[in-house]
Amino acid sequence: MLGHPEDVRLFGSARYRFARLRVPQPVAEDIKKVEASADGQLSFRLASMNRDQPAVTPGAAMRQPRLLIRASAADGSEKLEIPCEDVASAIRQVRTLLHQDRWDVSIHDENGNQIDGAALEAITFPKMFGKIEALIKLFDFSCIEPILFAARKRRRLQKFGVSDFDQLAIAEIDLQAGAAGCVSTCKEITEAHRRYLAKYAFHANGRPRSWWWRGVPLLIDLARYPDFDAYADHLRKHSKGAAMRQIRKARRLGFYCKPFDRRYHRLDLYDIETSKRFRSGPVPAAFLRRKPARAVRPSTAPEPSPAPCLRHWYVDMGVFVTETGGERLVGYLFLKRVGEIARVTAIMGHGDHLAEGIIKLLFVETMMWLLDRRDPQVRGIRYLHYGASEHGNAGLAIWKERFQFEPFLFRYRETVAI
């Protein structure tokens, strides 16, 4: 059932100036998700909600940007081109095509230029998780996780050499909302991340009342390592060289790492996430997910699009192996930067290759990128965050400790304009 219409204002290039149209609320919400597509192409921003027929501003151009949807069957047997007069109709057409689960879809402007696929990911590709899987995760995060935090806290902190709350170091973080160079979506990213961090323990005067129900964040303070060699030295000492030997073994076996675009590796992601039913706990995807019918393993995939903001971004790092017919993704690490903190949102390797050291290789290659500090995307990152000390089983906690994660308490630092 469609909701009440919203007044949506479309901002295009200077050629269009602006025009207004009315679209159903669900479509308006999709438009809101893809504001970032404005950078060099098209921009869609929600105006205030208004159920009355909007009056057109005098002098405003009434022409709406035209879009072209191109679809090709996964087996190459059929191709379609569908012109659309506005973004609302384009969204509806894309959803119809993807529901058939056999088309590869791209969206182009009237000059034939493809609109950035990463910016339109929210509407052009299905969500990774089904409704049942999402409900299981929601129940776990809201009900089970706080209980596990309280039950495991003391024992897990002892594994990291911490016997009391007062011994925890403080990590001052700045999410850098509204910093120079930010785009319209940065505010939403920082607000969502602030809500996410609410489940972790923060420093306060005295012990917070909810201390036992919040997780203790595990961080790597990147400022402690002037370069990757310094980090590698700590890693060798902690594992007596075993971790670095496994990483060299993975390289000898032909595994290599690079950024990738997850939309072009749906079949590989399915294979990875269903390869083991239990890891540090049960994997819902291994029980509930269906194999994507229209997904094919690409012989070549385009390079990921650069982030519009250097302080707020998502990067997918993958470990690959070359096989007959092309390369195959066998492990991934999803990274999200919000200001001074980068968070590992997911990390997983194919069950058949875990003993070959692929996850260690992937993580160390990611650390190499972060500590190299030459890429403008990583400059200014102070902490790498990977969950809480109470997350997962004891083996996961040992893995994090081995790779130099330590328990901290968060504290926000106000941004000071200089």
Stockholm file with secondary structure:
# STOCKHOLM 1.0

chainA/1-418         MLGHPEDVRLFGSARYRFARLRVPQPVAEDIKKVEASADGQLSFRLASMNRDQPAVTPGAAMRQPRLLIRASAADGSEKLEIPCEDVASAIRQVRTLLHQDRWDVSIHDENGNQIDGAALEAITFPKMFGKIEALIKLFDFSCIEPILFAARKRRRLQKFGVSDFDQLAIAEIDLQAGAAGCVSTCKEITEAHRRYLAKYAFHANGRPRSWWWRGVPLLIDLARYPDFDAYADHLRKHSKGAAMRQIRKARRLGFYCKPFDRRYHRLDLYDIETSKRFRSGPVPAAFLRRKPARAVRPSTAPEPSPAPCLRHWYVDMGVFVTETGGERLVGYLFLKRVGEIARVTAIMGHGDHLAEGIIKLLFVETMMWLLDRRDPQVRGIRYLHYGASEHGNAGLAIWKERFQFEPFLFRYRETVAI
#=GR chainA/1-418 SS CCCCCEEEEEECCTTTCEEEEEECHHHHHHHHHTGGGGTTTCEEEECCCCCSCCCCCTTCCCCCCCEEEEEEETTSSCEEEEEESSHHHHHHHHHHHHHTTCEEEEEEETTSCBCCTTTTHHHHSCCSSCHHHHHHHHHIIIIIHHHHHHHHHHHHHHHTTCCSGGGSEEEEECCCTTCTTCCTTHHHHHHHHHHHHTTBCBCCSSCCTTGGGSBCEEEEEGGGCSSHHHHHHHHHHHHTTHHHHHHHHHHHTTCEEEECCGGGCHHHHHHHHTSCSBSSSBCHHHHHCCCCSSCCCCSSCCCCCCCSCSSEEEEEEEEEEEETTEEEEEEEEEEEEETTEEEEEEEEECTTTGGGTHHHHHHHHHHHHHHHCCSTTTTTCCEEEEEETTSSCHHHHHHHHHTTCEEEEEEECCCCCC
#=GC SS_cons         CCCCCEEEEEECCTTTCEEEEEECHHHHHHHHHTGGGGTTTCEEEECCCCCSCCCCCTTCCCCCCCEEEEEEETTSSCEEEEEESSHHHHHHHHHHHHHTTCEEEEEEETTSCBCCTTTTHHHHSCCSSCHHHHHHHHHIIIIIHHHHHHHHHHHHHHHTTCCSGGGSEEEEECCCTTCTTCCTTHHHHHHHHHHHHTTBCBCCSSCCTTGGGSBCEEEEEGGGCSSHHHHHHHHHHHHTTHHHHHHHHHHHTTCEEEECCGGGCHHHHHHHHTSCSBSSSBCHHHHHCCCCSSCCCCSSCCCCCCCSCSSEEEEEEEEEEEETTEEEEEEEEEEEEETTEEEEEEEEECTTTGGGTHHHHHHHHHHHHHHHCCSTTTTTCCEEEEEETTSSCHHHHHHHHHTTCEEEEEEECCCCCC
//
